[in-house]
Amino acid sequence: MRLRPFKKCDADTIISWIKSESIFRYWCADRFESYPITGKDLIAQYEELAFNDDIFHFVAYDASGLIGHFNIRYPDKDDIDTVRLGYVIVDDKRRGQGLGKKMIKMALDYAVSYMHASKVTIGVFDNNPSALNCYLKAGFEDTGITEVYSCMGKDWTCKELIYCPSVITPEEYISMREAVCWSSIPVEEARAGLSNSYVYCIREEGRPVALGRLVKDNGYVVYIADVIVLPEYQGKGYGTKIMEKLLSVIRESIIPEGKVMISLLAAQGKEGFYEKFGFDKRPNEYYGCGMHKWIKYGE
Ligand SMILES: CC(C)(COP(=O)(O)OP(=O)(O)OC[C@H]1O[C@@H](n2cnc3c(N)ncnc32)[C@H](O)[C@@H]1OP(=O)(O)O)[C@@H](O)C(=O)NCCC(=O)NCCS
């Protein structure tokens, strides 16, 4: 599945996926007054919104054509850290095959990696279990906040969901490294490393207490870096949570028939922790030592 910006020629196809008024209201709530609408109506609304420059329309596609559609917008123009997804829909002939979840994960990835959002929100009607489950499985959480809309002569309850990526600032990352007495690195290196890797961070009362990173070549090579639990939080299961999350992210990324080799460098005396997750110590009967070398500027 790939994403690209919406084009006017997509509108008729997207509207053809809406086969009933209830699906229509699930999709747009009250943003269009009457049902049904045409591709032209959708284009007209998008053209009007274009003057605001706070909404971006996407489609998902594969070799067989369009799969789905969604928007990402800034609900508050002054807060560019928060974005909201909307108008989510998958081709009615391809629903229930995991494509919605995949598309939402890609949308979240876009919002976090390219728009640098620290919060993504979405609304979903509680009488729409496929959408609710799709969003929860993609990583959204239920805030418990609801809003009531009048749809098709009834009151529909809309649940407010939120996705907060476990991101960490370069400064926080550097201070975590210092807390476990690792060598200091310049903030530019910290920033580049964080933005080019998958980062999982657990916070307690807003403060990052545990961290792990995945550095991948998107082929078979994966490196686990910077598994850190702050000293006062060690021995409480945070390290296991970090490793389980990183390994589950790796498992989900493996393509059919594919395999990956995961490497890491254990700190002195920590080998047993990684052995619990199936890692083999080196050297062993088959493999030599893992090796590394630091090179400083100008050397
Ligand atoms: C909502 C929608 C985008 C979801 O896409 P989808 O491709 O059908 O969903 P997926 O197949 O990716 O399902 C994701 C998860 O939800 C679960 N799910 C799907 N339909 C479900 C249903 N009716 N009841 C309970 N769970 C359901 C799936 O089992 C899957 O969980 P899994 O990962 O554990 O297997 C799609 O159904 C759609 O276009 N609906 C019409 C428009 C709409 O309602 N938009 C939502 C606007 S808020």
The ligand as an SDF file (V2000), in Angstrom:
LIG
                    3D

 48 50  0  0  0  0  0  0  0  0999 V2000
  -13.8990    1.8660    8.9300 C   0  0  0  0  0  0  0  0  0  0  0  0
  -13.0510    1.2950    7.7940 C   0  0  0  0  0  0  0  0  0  0  0  0
  -12.1690    2.4100    7.2610 C   0  0  0  0  0  0  0  0  0  0  0  0
  -12.1600    0.1910    8.3910 C   0  0  0  0  0  0  0  0  0  0  0  0
  -11.3860   -0.3470    7.3680 O   0  0  0  0  0  0  0  0  0  0  0  0
  -11.3430   -1.9500    7.1300 P   0  0  0  0  0  0  0  0  0  0  0  0
  -10.3630   -2.1940    6.0660 O   0  0  0  0  0  0  0  0  0  0  0  0
  -12.7270   -2.4240    6.9450 O   0  0  0  0  0  0  0  0  0  0  0  0
  -10.8050   -2.4440    8.5680 O   0  0  0  0  0  0  0  0  0  0  0  0
   -9.6680   -3.5490    8.8460 P   0  0  0  0  0  0  0  0  0  0  0  0
   -9.9600   -4.7550    8.0080 O   0  0  0  0  0  0  0  0  0  0  0  0
   -8.3440   -2.9210    8.7060 O   0  0  0  0  0  0  0  0  0  0  0  0
   -9.9710   -3.9020   10.3640 O   0  0  0  0  0  0  0  0  0  0  0  0
   -9.1730   -3.4090   11.4180 C   0  0  0  0  0  0  0  0  0  0  0  0
   -9.5280   -4.1490   12.6910 C   0  0  0  0  0  0  0  0  0  0  0  0
  -10.9080   -3.9160   13.0450 O   0  0  0  0  0  0  0  0  0  0  0  0
  -11.5930   -5.1490   13.1900 C   0  0  0  0  0  0  0  0  0  0  0  0
  -12.9350   -5.0540   12.6040 N   0  0  0  0  0  0  0  0  0  0  0  0
  -13.2330   -4.8100   11.3150 C   0  0  0  0  0  0  0  0  0  0  0  0
  -14.5850   -4.7920   11.1580 N   0  0  0  0  0  0  0  0  0  0  0  0
  -15.1210   -5.0490   12.3750 C   0  0  0  0  0  0  0  0  0  0  0  0
  -16.4440   -5.1660   12.8580 C   0  0  0  0  0  0  0  0  0  0  0  0
  -17.5120   -4.9890   12.0620 N   0  0  0  0  0  0  0  0  0  0  0  0
  -16.6160   -5.4280   14.1590 N   0  0  0  0  0  0  0  0  0  0  0  0
  -15.5580   -5.5960   14.9940 C   0  0  0  0  0  0  0  0  0  0  0  0
  -14.2750   -5.4890   14.5860 N   0  0  0  0  0  0  0  0  0  0  0  0
  -14.0650   -5.2200   13.2860 C   0  0  0  0  0  0  0  0  0  0  0  0
  -10.7960   -6.1430   12.3760 C   0  0  0  0  0  0  0  0  0  0  0  0
  -10.9610   -7.4570   12.8860 O   0  0  0  0  0  0  0  0  0  0  0  0
   -9.3700   -5.6580   12.5320 C   0  0  0  0  0  0  0  0  0  0  0  0
   -8.8210   -6.1450   13.7580 O   0  0  0  0  0  0  0  0  0  0  0  0
   -7.5460   -7.1750   13.7120 P   0  0  0  0  0  0  0  0  0  0  0  0
   -6.3720   -6.3020   13.3170 O   0  0  0  0  0  0  0  0  0  0  0  0
   -7.4370   -7.6840   15.0910 O   0  0  0  0  0  0  0  0  0  0  0  0
   -7.8870   -8.2160   12.7070 O   0  0  0  0  0  0  0  0  0  0  0  0
  -13.9270    0.7010    6.6700 C   0  0  0  0  0  0  0  0  0  0  0  0
  -14.6920   -0.3660    7.1910 O   0  0  0  0  0  0  0  0  0  0  0  0
  -14.8380    1.7010    6.0080 C   0  0  0  0  0  0  0  0  0  0  0  0
  -14.4650    2.3070    5.0040 O   0  0  0  0  0  0  0  0  0  0  0  0
  -16.0930    1.8930    6.5240 N   0  0  0  0  0  0  0  0  0  0  0  0
  -17.0410    2.8380    5.9370 C   0  0  0  0  0  0  0  0  0  0  0  0
  -16.6800    4.2900    6.2370 C   0  0  0  0  0  0  0  0  0  0  0  0
  -16.4860    4.5370    7.7000 C   0  0  0  0  0  0  0  0  0  0  0  0
  -17.2020    4.0460    8.5470 O   0  0  0  0  0  0  0  0  0  0  0  0
  -15.4830    5.3570    8.0230 N   0  0  0  0  0  0  0  0  0  0  0  0
  -15.1270    5.6670    9.3800 C   0  0  0  0  0  0  0  0  0  0  0  0
  -15.2490    7.1150    9.6210 C   0  0  0  0  0  0  0  0  0  0  0  0
  -14.8810    7.4920   11.3130 S   0  0  0  0  0  0  0  0  0  0  0  0
  1  2  1  0
  2  3  1  0
  2  4  1  0
  2 36  1  0
  4  5  1  0
  5  6  1  0
  6  7  2  0
  6  8  1  0
  6  9  1  0
  9 10  1  0
 10 11  2  0
 10 12  1  0
 10 13  1  0
 13 14  1  0
 14 15  1  0
 15 16  1  0
 15 30  1  0
 16 17  1  0
 17 18  1  0
 17 28  1  0
 18 19  1  0
 18 27  1  0
 19 20  2  0
 20 21  1  0
 21 22  1  0
 21 27  2  0
 22 23  1  0
 22 24  2  0
 24 25  1  0
 25 26  2  0
 26 27  1  0
 28 29  1  0
 28 30  1  0
 30 31  1  0
 31 32  1  0
 32 33  2  0
 32 34  1  0
 32 35  1  0
 36 37  1  0
 36 38  1  0
 38 39  2  0
 38 40  1  0
 40 41  1  0
 41 42  1  0
 42 43  1  0
 43 44  2  0
 43 45  1  0
 45 46  1  0
 46 47  1  0
 47 48  1  0
M  END
$$$$
